[in-house]
Amino acid sequence: MDELKNPDSKGNNNSSNHLPKTGEQIRGQMIMTTTGAIIIALTFVIVKKRKKDR
């Protein structure tokens, strides 16, 4: 009956049962979002400049 309440109590010796740090995940997402926005902005500037030169 105890194994139904706590399935990890028997035979599971996994020492990496911790949650990921959310601060690191948010920081990575912000870096990727900022990088993507910069790339999109530079693409629009280059396209607009090429159209202007023609």
mmCIF entry with sequence, helices, sheets and N, C-alpha, C, O atoms, coordinates in Angstrom:
data_MODEL
# 
_entry.id   MODEL 
# 
_entity.id                         1 
_entity.type                       polymer 
_entity.pdbx_number_of_molecules   1 
# 
_entity_poly.entity_id                      1 
_entity_poly.type                           'polypeptide(L)' 
_entity_poly.nstd_linkage                   no 
_entity_poly.nstd_monomer                   no 
_entity_poly.pdbx_seq_one_letter_code       MDELKNPDSKGNNNSSNHLPKTGEQIRGQMIMTTTGAIIIALTFVIVKKRKKDR 
_entity_poly.pdbx_seq_one_letter_code_can   MDELKNPDSKGNNNSSNHLPKTGEQIRGQMIMTTTGAIIIALTFVIVKKRKKDR 
_entity_poly.pdbx_strand_id                 A 
# 
loop_
_entity_poly_seq.entity_id 
_entity_poly_seq.num 
_entity_poly_seq.mon_id 
_entity_poly_seq.hetero 
1 1  MET n 
1 2  ASP n 
1 3  GLU n 
1 4  LEU n 
1 5  LYS n 
1 6  ASN n 
1 7  PRO n 
1 8  ASP n 
1 9  SER n 
1 10 LYS n 
1 11 GLY n 
1 12 ASN n 
1 13 ASN n 
1 14 ASN n 
1 15 SER n 
1 16 SER n 
1 17 ASN n 
1 18 HIS n 
1 19 LEU n 
1 20 PRO n 
1 21 LYS n 
1 22 THR n 
1 23 GLY n 
1 24 GLU n 
1 25 GLN n 
1 26 ILE n 
1 27 ARG n 
1 28 GLY n 
1 29 GLN n 
1 30 MET n 
1 31 ILE n 
1 32 MET n 
1 33 THR n 
1 34 THR n 
1 35 THR n 
1 36 GLY n 
1 37 ALA n 
1 38 ILE n 
1 39 ILE n 
1 40 ILE n 
1 41 ALA n 
1 42 LEU n 
1 43 THR n 
1 44 PHE n 
1 45 VAL n 
1 46 ILE n 
1 47 VAL n 
1 48 LYS n 
1 49 LYS n 
1 50 ARG n 
1 51 LYS n 
1 52 LYS n 
1 53 ASP n 
1 54 ARG n 
# 
_struct_asym.id          A 
_struct_asym.entity_id   1 
# 
loop_
_struct_conf.conf_type_id 
_struct_conf.id 
_struct_conf.pdbx_PDB_helix_id 
_struct_conf.beg_label_comp_id 
_struct_conf.beg_label_asym_id 
_struct_conf.beg_label_seq_id 
_struct_conf.pdbx_beg_PDB_ins_code 
_struct_conf.end_label_comp_id 
_struct_conf.end_label_asym_id 
_struct_conf.end_label_seq_id 
_struct_conf.pdbx_end_PDB_ins_code 
_struct_conf.beg_auth_comp_id 
_struct_conf.beg_auth_asym_id 
_struct_conf.beg_auth_seq_id 
_struct_conf.end_auth_comp_id 
_struct_conf.end_auth_asym_id 
_struct_conf.end_auth_seq_id 
_struct_conf.pdbx_PDB_helix_class 
_struct_conf.details 
_struct_conf.pdbx_PDB_helix_length 
HELX_P HELX_P1 AA1 ASP A 2  ? LYS A 5  ? ASP A 2  LYS A 5  1 ? 4  
HELX_P HELX_P2 AA2 PRO A 7  ? SER A 9  ? PRO A 7  SER A 9  5 ? 3  
HELX_P HELX_P3 AA3 THR A 22 ? ASP A 53 ? THR A 22 ASP A 53 1 ? 32 
# 
_struct_conf_type.id          HELX_P 
_struct_conf_type.criteria    ? 
_struct_conf_type.reference   ? 
# 
loop_
_atom_site.group_PDB 
_atom_site.id 
_atom_site.type_symbol 
_atom_site.label_atom_id 
_atom_site.label_alt_id 
_atom_site.label_comp_id 
_atom_site.label_asym_id 
_atom_site.label_entity_id 
_atom_site.label_seq_id 
_atom_site.pdbx_PDB_ins_code 
_atom_site.Cartn_x 
_atom_site.Cartn_y 
_atom_site.Cartn_z 
_atom_site.occupancy 
_atom_site.B_iso_or_equiv 
_atom_site.pdbx_formal_charge 
_atom_site.auth_seq_id 
_atom_site.auth_comp_id 
_atom_site.auth_asym_id 
_atom_site.auth_atom_id 
_atom_site.pdbx_PDB_model_num 
ATOM 1   N N  . MET A 1 1  ? 0.822  -1.198 0.000   1.00 0.00 ? 1  MET A N  1 
ATOM 2   C CA . MET A 1 1  ? 0.000  0.000  0.000   1.00 0.00 ? 1  MET A CA 1 
ATOM 3   C C  . MET A 1 1  ? 0.860  1.253  0.000   1.00 0.00 ? 1  MET A C  1 
ATOM 4   O O  . MET A 1 1  ? 0.492  2.259  -0.607  1.00 0.00 ? 1  MET A O  1 
ATOM 5   N N  . ASP A 1 2  ? 2.008  1.200  0.679   1.00 0.00 ? 2  ASP A N  1 
ATOM 6   C CA . ASP A 1 2  ? 2.900  2.358  0.732   1.00 0.00 ? 2  ASP A CA 1 
ATOM 7   C C  . ASP A 1 2  ? 3.455  2.698  -0.639  1.00 0.00 ? 2  ASP A C  1 
ATOM 8   O O  . ASP A 1 2  ? 3.697  3.869  -0.931  1.00 0.00 ? 2  ASP A O  1 
ATOM 9   N N  . GLU A 1 3  ? 3.661  1.693  -1.490  1.00 0.00 ? 3  GLU A N  1 
ATOM 10  C CA . GLU A 1 3  ? 4.213  1.956  -2.813  1.00 0.00 ? 3  GLU A CA 1 
ATOM 11  C C  . GLU A 1 3  ? 3.223  2.693  -3.712  1.00 0.00 ? 3  GLU A C  1 
ATOM 12  O O  . GLU A 1 3  ? 3.641  3.331  -4.678  1.00 0.00 ? 3  GLU A O  1 
ATOM 13  N N  . LEU A 1 4  ? 1.932  2.624  -3.425  1.00 0.00 ? 4  LEU A N  1 
ATOM 14  C CA . LEU A 1 4  ? 0.955  3.383  -4.187  1.00 0.00 ? 4  LEU A CA 1 
ATOM 15  C C  . LEU A 1 4  ? 1.007  4.862  -3.831  1.00 0.00 ? 4  LEU A C  1 
ATOM 16  O O  . LEU A 1 4  ? 0.797  5.714  -4.695  1.00 0.00 ? 4  LEU A O  1 
ATOM 17  N N  . LYS A 1 5  ? 1.282  5.175  -2.576  1.00 0.00 ? 5  LYS A N  1 
ATOM 18  C CA . LYS A 1 5  ? 1.347  6.564  -2.146  1.00 0.00 ? 5  LYS A CA 1 
ATOM 19  C C  . LYS A 1 5  ? 2.656  7.220  -2.563  1.00 0.00 ? 5  LYS A C  1 
ATOM 20  O O  . LYS A 1 5  ? 2.674  8.390  -2.945  1.00 0.00 ? 5  LYS A O  1 
ATOM 21  N N  . ASN A 1 6  ? 3.744  6.475  -2.491  1.00 0.00 ? 6  ASN A N  1 
ATOM 22  C CA . ASN A 1 6  ? 5.058  7.021  -2.803  1.00 0.00 ? 6  ASN A CA 1 
ATOM 23  C C  . ASN A 1 6  ? 5.796  6.051  -3.724  1.00 0.00 ? 6  ASN A C  1 
ATOM 24  O O  . ASN A 1 6  ? 6.529  5.191  -3.237  1.00 0.00 ? 6  ASN A O  1 
ATOM 25  N N  . PRO A 1 7  ? 5.621  6.168  -5.040  1.00 0.00 ? 7  PRO A N  1 
ATOM 26  C CA . PRO A 1 7  ? 6.237  5.203  -5.962  1.00 0.00 ? 7  PRO A CA 1 
ATOM 27  C C  . PRO A 1 7  ? 7.761  5.291  -5.982  1.00 0.00 ? 7  PRO A C  1 
ATOM 28  O O  . PRO A 1 7  ? 8.408  4.328  -6.396  1.00 0.00 ? 7  PRO A O  1 
ATOM 29  N N  . ASP A 1 8  ? 8.359  6.394  -5.557  1.00 0.00 ? 8  ASP A N  1 
ATOM 30  C CA . ASP A 1 8  ? 9.804  6.542  -5.577  1.00 0.00 ? 8  ASP A CA 1 
ATOM 31  C C  . ASP A 1 8  ? 10.480 5.909  -4.379  1.00 0.00 ? 8  ASP A C  1 
ATOM 32  O O  . ASP A 1 8  ? 11.709 5.872  -4.321  1.00 0.00 ? 8  ASP A O  1 
ATOM 33  N N  . SER A 1 9  ? 9.720  5.413  -3.430  1.00 0.00 ? 9  SER A N  1 
ATOM 34  C CA . SER A 1 9  ? 10.309 4.881  -2.207  1.00 0.00 ? 9  SER A CA 1 
ATOM 35  C C  . SER A 1 9  ? 10.943 3.514  -2.411  1.00 0.00 ? 9  SER A C  1 
ATOM 36  O O  . SER A 1 9  ? 11.687 3.048  -1.548  1.00 0.00 ? 9  SER A O  1 
ATOM 37  N N  . LYS A 1 10 ? 10.669 2.875  -3.514  1.00 0.00 ? 10 LYS A N  1 
ATOM 38  C CA . LYS A 1 10 ? 11.140 1.516  -3.701  1.00 0.00 ? 10 LYS A CA 1 
ATOM 39  C C  . LYS A 1 10 ? 11.875 1.355  -5.028  1.00 0.00 ? 10 LYS A C  1 
ATOM 40  O O  . LYS A 1 10 ? 11.259 1.448  -6.090  1.00 0.00 ? 10 LYS A O  1 
ATOM 41  N N  . GLY A 1 11 ? 13.169 1.117  -4.979  1.00 0.00 ? 11 GLY A N  1 
ATOM 42  C CA . GLY A 1 11 ? 13.927 0.774  -6.165  1.00 0.00 ? 11 GLY A CA 1 
ATOM 43  C C  . GLY A 1 11 ? 14.311 1.924  -7.078  1.00 0.00 ? 11 GLY A C  1 
ATOM 44  O O  . GLY A 1 11 ? 14.940 1.678  -8.107  1.00 0.00 ? 11 GLY A O  1 
ATOM 45  N N  . ASN A 1 12 ? 13.981 3.121  -6.771  1.00 0.00 ? 12 ASN A N  1 
ATOM 46  C CA . ASN A 1 12 ? 14.334 4.240  -7.632  1.00 0.00 ? 12 ASN A CA 1 
ATOM 47  C C  . ASN A 1 12 ? 15.374 5.088  -6.916  1.00 0.00 ? 12 ASN A C  1 
ATOM 48  O O  . ASN A 1 12 ? 15.035 5.913  -6.068  1.00 0.00 ? 12 ASN A O  1 
ATOM 49  N N  . ASN A 1 13 ? 16.628 4.885  -7.258  1.00 0.00 ? 13 ASN A N  1 
ATOM 50  C CA . ASN A 1 13 ? 17.717 5.618  -6.613  1.00 0.00 ? 13 ASN A CA 1 
ATOM 51  C C  . ASN A 1 13 ? 18.260 6.707  -7.526  1.00 0.00 ? 13 ASN A C  1 
ATOM 52  O O  . ASN A 1 13 ? 19.468 6.941  -7.559  1.00 0.00 ? 13 ASN A O  1 
ATOM 53  N N  . ASN A 1 14 ? 17.407 7.356  -8.247  1.00 0.00 ? 14 ASN A N  1 
ATOM 54  C CA . ASN A 1 14 ? 17.823 8.416  -9.162  1.00 0.00 ? 14 ASN A CA 1 
ATOM 55  C C  . ASN A 1 14 ? 18.111 9.678  -8.359  1.00 0.00 ? 14 ASN A C  1 
ATOM 56  O O  . ASN A 1 14 ? 17.203 10.272 -7.777  1.00 0.00 ? 14 ASN A O  1 
ATOM 57  N N  . SER A 1 15 ? 19.368 10.080 -8.329  1.00 0.00 ? 15 SER A N  1 
ATOM 58  C CA . SER A 1 15 ? 19.753 11.228 -7.501  1.00 0.00 ? 15 SER A CA 1 
ATOM 59  C C  . SER A 1 15 ? 19.521 12.567 -8.201  1.00 0.00 ? 15 SER A C  1 
ATOM 60  O O  . SER A 1 15 ? 19.730 13.618 -7.596  1.00 0.00 ? 15 SER A O  1 
ATOM 61  N N  . SER A 1 16 ? 19.096 12.544 -9.453  1.00 0.00 ? 16 SER A N  1 
ATOM 62  C CA . SER A 1 16 ? 18.888 13.801 -10.171 1.00 0.00 ? 16 SER A CA 1 
ATOM 63  C C  . SER A 1 16 ? 17.407 14.165 -10.233 1.00 0.00 ? 16 SER A C  1 
ATOM 64  O O  . SER A 1 16 ? 16.922 14.609 -11.274 1.00 0.00 ? 16 SER A O  1 
ATOM 65  N N  . ASN A 1 17 ? 16.693 13.984 -9.138  1.00 0.00 ? 17 ASN A N  1 
ATOM 66  C CA . ASN A 1 17 ? 15.275 14.337 -9.070  1.00 0.00 ? 17 ASN A CA 1 
ATOM 67  C C  . ASN A 1 17 ? 15.117 15.777 -8.616  1.00 0.00 ? 17 ASN A C  1 
ATOM 68  O O  . ASN A 1 17 ? 14.591 16.036 -7.534  1.00 0.00 ? 17 ASN A O  1 
ATOM 69  N N  . HIS A 1 18 ? 15.569 16.712 -9.434  1.00 0.00 ? 18 HIS A N  1 
ATOM 70  C CA . HIS A 1 18 ? 15.398 18.126 -9.104  1.00 0.00 ? 18 HIS A CA 1 
ATOM 71  C C  . HIS A 1 18 ? 14.831 18.860 -10.310 1.00 0.00 ? 18 HIS A C  1 
ATOM 72  O O  . HIS A 1 18 ? 15.012 18.440 -11.453 1.00 0.00 ? 18 HIS A O  1 
ATOM 73  N N  . LEU A 1 19 ? 14.168 19.925 -10.047 1.00 0.00 ? 19 LEU A N  1 
ATOM 74  C CA . LEU A 1 19 ? 13.564 20.716 -11.103 1.00 0.00 ? 19 LEU A CA 1 
ATOM 75  C C  . LEU A 1 19 ? 14.600 21.657 -11.706 1.00 0.00 ? 19 LEU A C  1 
ATOM 76  O O  . LEU A 1 19 ? 15.520 22.079 -11.006 1.00 0.00 ? 19 LEU A O  1 
ATOM 77  N N  . PRO A 1 20 ? 14.473 21.998 -12.991 1.00 0.00 ? 20 PRO A N  1 
ATOM 78  C CA . PRO A 1 20 ? 15.419 22.943 -13.585 1.00 0.00 ? 20 PRO A CA 1 
ATOM 79  C C  . PRO A 1 20 ? 15.230 24.336 -13.004 1.00 0.00 ? 20 PRO A C  1 
ATOM 80  O O  . PRO A 1 20 ? 14.131 24.706 -12.589 1.00 0.00 ? 20 PRO A O  1 
ATOM 81  N N  . LYS A 1 21 ? 16.288 25.084 -12.980 1.00 0.00 ? 21 LYS A N  1 
ATOM 82  C CA . LYS A 1 21 ? 16.215 26.455 -12.486 1.00 0.00 ? 21 LYS A CA 1 
ATOM 83  C C  . LYS A 1 21 ? 15.530 27.314 -13.541 1.00 0.00 ? 21 LYS A C  1 
ATOM 84  O O  . LYS A 1 21 ? 15.994 27.400 -14.678 1.00 0.00 ? 21 LYS A O  1 
ATOM 85  N N  . THR A 1 22 ? 14.436 27.941 -13.163 1.00 0.00 ? 22 THR A N  1 
ATOM 86  C CA . THR A 1 22 ? 13.656 28.701 -14.137 1.00 0.00 ? 22 THR A CA 1 
ATOM 87  C C  . THR A 1 22 ? 14.340 29.992 -14.553 1.00 0.00 ? 22 THR A C  1 
ATOM 88  O O  . THR A 1 22 ? 14.106 30.477 -15.660 1.00 0.00 ? 22 THR A O  1 
ATOM 89  N N  . GLY A 1 23 ? 15.166 30.554 -13.710 1.00 0.00 ? 23 GLY A N  1 
ATOM 90  C CA . GLY A 1 23 ? 15.866 31.785 -14.062 1.00 0.00 ? 23 GLY A CA 1 
ATOM 91  C C  . GLY A 1 23 ? 16.779 31.598 -15.252 1.00 0.00 ? 23 GLY A C  1 
ATOM 92  O O  . GLY A 1 23 ? 16.876 32.480 -16.105 1.00 0.00 ? 23 GLY A O  1 
ATOM 93  N N  . GLU A 1 24 ? 17.449 30.463 -15.321 1.00 0.00 ? 24 GLU A N  1 
ATOM 94  C CA . GLU A 1 24 ? 18.333 30.184 -16.443 1.00 0.00 ? 24 GLU A CA 1 
ATOM 95  C C  . GLU A 1 24 ? 17.530 29.992 -17.720 1.00 0.00 ? 24 GLU A C  1 
ATOM 96  O O  . GLU A 1 24 ? 17.953 30.427 -18.791 1.00 0.00 ? 24 GLU A O  1 
ATOM 97  N N  . GLN A 1 25 ? 16.389 29.352 -17.618 1.00 0.00 ? 25 GLN A N  1 
ATOM 98  C CA . GLN A 1 25 ? 15.558 29.123 -18.790 1.00 0.00 ? 25 GLN A CA 1 
ATOM 99  C C  . GLN A 1 25 ? 15.016 30.444 -19.327 1.00 0.00 ? 25 GLN A C  1 
ATOM 100 O O  . GLN A 1 25 ? 15.003 30.658 -20.539 1.00 0.00 ? 25 GLN A O  1 
ATOM 101 N N  . ILE A 1 26 ? 14.571 31.326 -18.445 1.00 0.00 ? 26 ILE A N  1 
ATOM 102 C CA . ILE A 1 26 ? 14.035 32.618 -18.866 1.00 0.00 ? 26 ILE A CA 1 
ATOM 103 C C  . ILE A 1 26 ? 15.138 33.454 -19.509 1.00 0.00 ? 26 ILE A C  1 
ATOM 104 O O  . ILE A 1 26 ? 14.903 34.121 -20.516 1.00 0.00 ? 26 ILE A O  1 
ATOM 105 N N  . ARG A 1 27 ? 16.332 33.422 -18.934 1.00 0.00 ? 27 ARG A N  1 
ATOM 106 C CA . ARG A 1 27 ? 17.459 34.183 -19.489 1.00 0.00 ? 27 ARG A CA 1 
ATOM 107 C C  . ARG A 1 27 ? 17.775 33.701 -20.900 1.00 0.00 ? 27 ARG A C  1 
ATOM 108 O O  . ARG A 1 27 ? 18.020 34.517 -21.788 1.00 0.00 ? 27 ARG A O  1 
ATOM 109 N N  . GLY A 1 28 ? 17.774 32.394 -21.117 1.00 0.00 ? 28 GLY A N  1 
ATOM 110 C CA . GLY A 1 28 ? 18.043 31.838 -22.440 1.00 0.00 ? 28 GLY A CA 1 
ATOM 111 C C  . GLY A 1 28 ? 16.979 32.234 -23.448 1.00 0.00 ? 28 GLY A C  1 
ATOM 112 O O  . GLY A 1 28 ? 17.282 32.538 -24.602 1.00 0.00 ? 28 GLY A O  1 
ATOM 113 N N  . GLN A 1 29 ? 15.733 32.228 -23.001 1.00 0.00 ? 29 GLN A N  1 
ATOM 114 C CA . GLN A 1 29 ? 14.641 32.633 -23.889 1.00 0.00 ? 29 GLN A CA 1 
ATOM 115 C C  . GLN A 1 29 ? 14.754 34.104 -24.261 1.00 0.00 ? 29 GLN A C  1 
ATOM 116 O O  . GLN A 1 29 ? 14.498 34.477 -25.406 1.00 0.00 ? 29 GLN A O  1 
ATOM 117 N N  . MET A 1 30 ? 15.137 34.941 -23.300 1.00 0.00 ? 30 MET A N  1 
ATOM 118 C CA . MET A 1 30 ? 15.287 36.369 -23.591 1.00 0.00 ? 30 MET A CA 1 
ATOM 119 C C  . MET A 1 30 ? 16.424 36.611 -24.581 1.00 0.00 ? 30 MET A C  1 
ATOM 120 O O  . MET A 1 30 ? 16.303 37.446 -25.476 1.00 0.00 ? 30 MET A O  1 
ATOM 121 N N  . ILE A 1 31 ? 17.515 35.890 -24.422 1.00 0.00 ? 31 ILE A N  1 
ATOM 122 C CA . ILE A 1 31 ? 18.641 36.038 -25.345 1.00 0.00 ? 31 ILE A CA 1 
ATOM 123 C C  . ILE A 1 31 ? 18.233 35.623 -26.754 1.00 0.00 ? 31 ILE A C  1 
ATOM 124 O O  . ILE A 1 31 ? 18.554 36.312 -27.723 1.00 0.00 ? 31 ILE A O  1 
ATOM 125 N N  . MET A 1 32 ? 17.533 34.509 -26.870 1.00 0.00 ? 32 MET A N  1 
ATOM 126 C CA . MET A 1 32 ? 17.103 34.036 -28.186 1.00 0.00 ? 32 MET A CA 1 
ATOM 127 C C  . MET A 1 32 ? 16.080 34.985 -28.817 1.00 0.00 ? 32 MET A C  1 
ATOM 128 O O  . MET A 1 32 ? 16.129 35.233 -30.021 1.00 0.00 ? 32 MET A O  1 
ATOM 129 N N  . THR A 1 33 ? 15.162 35.512 -28.014 1.00 0.00 ? 33 THR A N  1 
ATOM 130 C CA . THR A 1 33 ? 14.167 36.451 -28.531 1.00 0.00 ? 33 THR A CA 1 
ATOM 131 C C  . THR A 1 33 ? 14.831 37.736 -29.013 1.00 0.00 ? 33 THR A C  1 
ATOM 132 O O  . THR A 1 33 ? 14.495 38.247 -30.081 1.00 0.00 ? 33 THR A O  1 
ATOM 133 N N  . THR A 1 34 ? 15.763 38.255 -28.237 1.00 0.00 ? 34 THR A N  1 
ATOM 134 C CA . THR A 1 34 ? 16.464 39.480 -28.615 1.00 0.00 ? 34 THR A CA 1 
ATOM 135 C C  . THR A 1 34 ? 17.284 39.266 -29.879 1.00 0.00 ? 34 THR A C  1 
ATOM 136 O O  . THR A 1 34 ? 17.285 40.108 -30.776 1.00 0.00 ? 34 THR A O  1 
ATOM 137 N N  . THR A 1 35 ? 17.981 38.136 -29.946 1.00 0.00 ? 35 THR A N  1 
ATOM 138 C CA . THR A 1 35 ? 18.785 37.835 -31.129 1.00 0.00 ? 35 THR A CA 1 
ATOM 139 C C  . THR A 1 35 ? 17.897 37.716 -32.362 1.00 0.00 ? 35 THR A C  1 
ATOM 140 O O  . THR A 1 35 ? 18.245 38.234 -33.423 1.00 0.00 ? 35 THR A O  1 
ATOM 141 N N  . GLY A 1 36 ? 16.772 37.051 -32.241 1.00 0.00 ? 36 GLY A N  1 
ATOM 142 C CA . GLY A 1 36 ? 15.849 36.916 -33.362 1.00 0.00 ? 36 GLY A CA 1 
ATOM 143 C C  . GLY A 1 36 ? 15.299 38.258 -33.814 1.00 0.00 ? 36 GLY A C  1 
ATOM 144 O O  . GLY A 1 36 ? 15.174 38.507 -35.013 1.00 0.00 ? 36 GLY A O  1 
ATOM 145 N N  . ALA A 1 37 ? 14.969 39.123 -32.863 1.00 0.00 ? 37 ALA A N  1 
ATOM 146 C CA . ALA A 1 37 ? 14.441 40.451 -33.210 1.00 0.00 ? 37 ALA A CA 1 
ATOM 147 C C  . ALA A 1 37 ? 15.496 41.273 -33.931 1.00 0.00 ? 37 ALA A C  1 
ATOM 148 O O  . ALA A 1 37 ? 15.182 41.988 -34.882 1.00 0.00 ? 37 ALA A O  1 
ATOM 149 N N  . ILE A 1 38 ? 16.745 41.179 -33.487 1.00 0.00 ? 38 ILE A N  1 
ATOM 150 C CA . ILE A 1 38 ? 17.827 41.924 -34.150 1.00 0.00 ? 38 ILE A CA 1 
ATOM 151 C C  . ILE A 1 38 ? 18.033 41.413 -35.568 1.00 0.00 ? 38 ILE A C  1 
ATOM 152 O O  . ILE A 1 38 ? 18.220 42.205 -36.491 1.00 0.00 ? 38 ILE A O  1 
ATOM 153 N N  . ILE A 1 39 ? 18.001 40.096 -35.748 1.00 0.00 ? 39 ILE A N  1 
ATOM 154 C CA . ILE A 1 39 ? 18.182 39.532 -37.089 1.00 0.00 ? 39 ILE A CA 1 
ATOM 155 C C  . ILE A 1 39 ? 17.051 39.959 -38.014 1.00 0.00 ? 39 ILE A C  1 
ATOM 156 O O  . ILE A 1 39 ? 17.295 40.297 -39.173 1.00 0.00 ? 39 ILE A O  1 
ATOM 157 N N  . ILE A 1 40 ? 15.823 39.949 -37.520 1.00 0.00 ? 40 ILE A N  1 
ATOM 158 C CA . ILE A 1 40 ? 14.685 40.372 -38.349 1.00 0.00 ? 40 ILE A CA 1 
ATOM 159 C C  . ILE A 1 40 ? 14.802 41.850 -38.703 1.00 0.00 ? 40 ILE A C  1 
ATOM 160 O O  . ILE A 1 40 ? 14.546 42.231 -39.845 1.00 0.00 ? 40 ILE A O  1 
ATOM 161 N N  . ALA A 1 41 ? 15.184 42.687 -37.743 1.00 0.00 ? 41 ALA A N  1 
ATOM 162 C CA . ALA A 1 41 ? 15.325 44.118 -38.002 1.00 0.00 ? 41 ALA A CA 1 
ATOM 163 C C  . ALA A 1 41 ? 16.428 44.372 -39.033 1.00 0.00 ? 41 ALA A C  1 
ATOM 164 O O  . ALA A 1 41 ? 16.248 45.183 -39.941 1.00 0.00 ? 41 ALA A O  1 
ATOM 165 N N  . LEU A 1 42 ? 17.544 43.699 -38.901 1.00 0.00 ? 42 LEU A N  1 
ATOM 166 C CA . LEU A 1 42 ? 18.633 43.876 -39.871 1.00 0.00 ? 42 LEU A CA 1 
ATOM 167 C C  . LEU A 1 42 ? 18.224 43.412 -41.265 1.00 0.00 ? 42 LEU A C  1 
ATOM 168 O O  . LEU A 1 42 ? 18.609 44.021 -42.263 1.00 0.00 ? 42 LEU A O  1 
ATOM 169 N N  . THR A 1 43 ? 17.446 42.338 -41.334 1.00 0.00 ? 43 THR A N  1 
ATOM 170 C CA . THR A 1 43 ? 16.962 41.861 -42.633 1.00 0.00 ? 43 THR A CA 1 
ATOM 171 C C  . THR A 1 43 ? 16.079 42.903 -43.293 1.00 0.00 ? 43 THR A C  1 
ATOM 172 O O  . THR A 1 43 ? 16.216 43.162 -44.489 1.00 0.00 ? 43 THR A O  1 
ATOM 173 N N  . PHE A 1 44 ? 15.167 43.508 -42.527 1.00 0.00 ? 44 PHE A N  1 
ATOM 174 C CA . PHE A 1 44 ? 14.307 44.548 -43.101 1.00 0.00 ? 44 PHE A CA 1 
ATOM 175 C C  . PHE A 1 44 ? 15.125 45.754 -43.558 1.00 0.00 ? 44 PHE A C  1 
ATOM 176 O O  . PHE A 1 44 ? 14.840 46.318 -44.615 1.00 0.00 ? 44 PHE A O  1 
ATOM 177 N N  . VAL A 1 45 ? 16.125 46.157 -42.794 1.00 0.00 ? 45 VAL A N  1 
ATOM 178 C CA . VAL A 1 45 ? 16.953 47.298 -43.174 1.00 0.00 ? 45 VAL A CA 1 
ATOM 179 C C  . VAL A 1 45 ? 17.706 46.998 -44.462 1.00 0.00 ? 45 VAL A C  1 
ATOM 180 O O  . VAL A 1 45 ? 17.771 47.850 -45.348 1.00 0.00 ? 45 VAL A O  1 
ATOM 181 N N  . ILE A 1 46 ? 18.270 45.812 -44.579 1.00 0.00 ? 46 ILE A N  1 
ATOM 182 C CA . ILE A 1 46 ? 19.028 45.450 -45.780 1.00 0.00 ? 46 ILE A CA 1 
ATOM 183 C C  . ILE A 1 46 ? 18.116 45.385 -46.992 1.00 0.00 ? 46 ILE A C  1 
ATOM 184 O O  . ILE A 1 46 ? 18.479 45.875 -48.062 1.00 0.00 ? 46 ILE A O  1 
ATOM 185 N N  . VAL A 1 47 ? 16.936 44.787 -46.847 1.00 0.00 ? 47 VAL A N  1 
ATOM 186 C CA . VAL A 1 47 ? 15.997 44.697 -47.970 1.00 0.00 ? 47 VAL A CA 1 
ATOM 187 C C  . VAL A 1 47 ? 15.542 46.083 -48.391 1.00 0.00 ? 47 VAL A C  1 
ATOM 188 O O  . VAL A 1 47 ? 15.480 46.375 -49.585 1.00 0.00 ? 47 VAL A O  1 
ATOM 189 N N  . LYS A 1 48 ? 15.229 46.928 -47.446 1.00 0.00 ? 48 LYS A N  1 
ATOM 190 C CA . LYS A 1 48 ? 14.783 48.266 -47.771 1.00 0.00 ? 48 LYS A CA 1 
ATOM 191 C C  . LYS A 1 48 ? 15.887 49.081 -48.463 1.00 0.00 ? 48 LYS A C  1 
ATOM 192 O O  . LYS A 1 48 ? 15.617 49.839 -49.395 1.00 0.00 ? 48 LYS A O  1 
ATOM 193 N N  . LYS A 1 49 ? 17.119 48.914 -48.000 1.00 0.00 ? 49 LYS A N  1 
ATOM 194 C CA . LYS A 1 49 ? 18.242 49.639 -48.607 1.00 0.00 ? 49 LYS A CA 1 
ATOM 195 C C  . LYS A 1 49 ? 18.487 49.153 -50.033 1.00 0.00 ? 49 LYS A C  1 
ATOM 196 O O  . LYS A 1 49 ? 18.791 49.959 -50.912 1.00 0.00 ? 49 LYS A O  1 
ATOM 197 N N  . ARG A 1 50 ? 18.360 47.862 -50.273 1.00 0.00 ? 50 ARG A N  1 
ATOM 198 C CA . ARG A 1 50 ? 18.564 47.328 -51.632 1.00 0.00 ? 50 ARG A CA 1 
ATOM 199 C C  . ARG A 1 50 ? 17.482 47.810 -52.568 1.00 0.00 ? 50 ARG A C  1 
ATOM 200 O O  . ARG A 1 50 ? 17.762 48.121 -53.726 1.00 0.00 ? 50 ARG A O  1 
ATOM 201 N N  . LYS A 1 51 ? 16.221 47.880 -52.083 1.00 0.00 ? 51 LYS A N  1 
ATOM 202 C CA . LYS A 1 51 ? 15.141 48.390 -52.927 1.00 0.00 ? 51 LYS A CA 1 
ATOM 203 C C  . LYS A 1 51 ? 15.346 49.863 -53.254 1.00 0.00 ? 51 LYS A C  1 
ATOM 204 O O  . LYS A 1 51 ? 15.011 50.310 -54.350 1.00 0.00 ? 51 LYS A O  1 
ATOM 205 N N  . LYS A 1 52 ? 15.898 50.620 -52.301 1.00 0.00 ? 52 LYS A N  1 
ATOM 206 C CA . LYS A 1 52 ? 16.139 52.047 -52.489 1.00 0.00 ? 52 LYS A CA 1 
ATOM 207 C C  . LYS A 1 52 ? 17.232 52.276 -53.540 1.00 0.00 ? 52 LYS A C  1 
ATOM 208 O O  . LYS A 1 52 ? 17.157 53.222 -54.324 1.00 0.00 ? 52 LYS A O  1 
ATOM 209 N N  . ASP A 1 53 ? 18.241 51.409 -53.549 1.00 0.00 ? 53 ASP A N  1 
ATOM 210 C CA . ASP A 1 53 ? 19.352 51.552 -54.482 1.00 0.00 ? 53 ASP A CA 1 
ATOM 211 C C  . ASP A 1 53 ? 18.953 51.221 -55.923 1.00 0.00 ? 53 ASP A C  1 
ATOM 212 O O  . ASP A 1 53 ? 19.628 51.661 -56.853 1.00 0.00 ? 53 ASP A O  1 
ATOM 213 N N  . ARG A 1 54 ? 17.916 50.488 -56.124 1.00 0.00 ? 54 ARG A N  1 
ATOM 214 C CA . ARG A 1 54 ? 17.518 50.095 -57.501 1.00 0.00 ? 54 ARG A CA 1 
ATOM 215 C C  . ARG A 1 54 ? 16.806 51.165 -58.197 1.00 0.00 ? 54 ARG A C  1 
ATOM 216 O O  . ARG A 1 54 ? 16.409 50.995 -59.350 1.00 0.00 ? 54 ARG A O  1 
# 
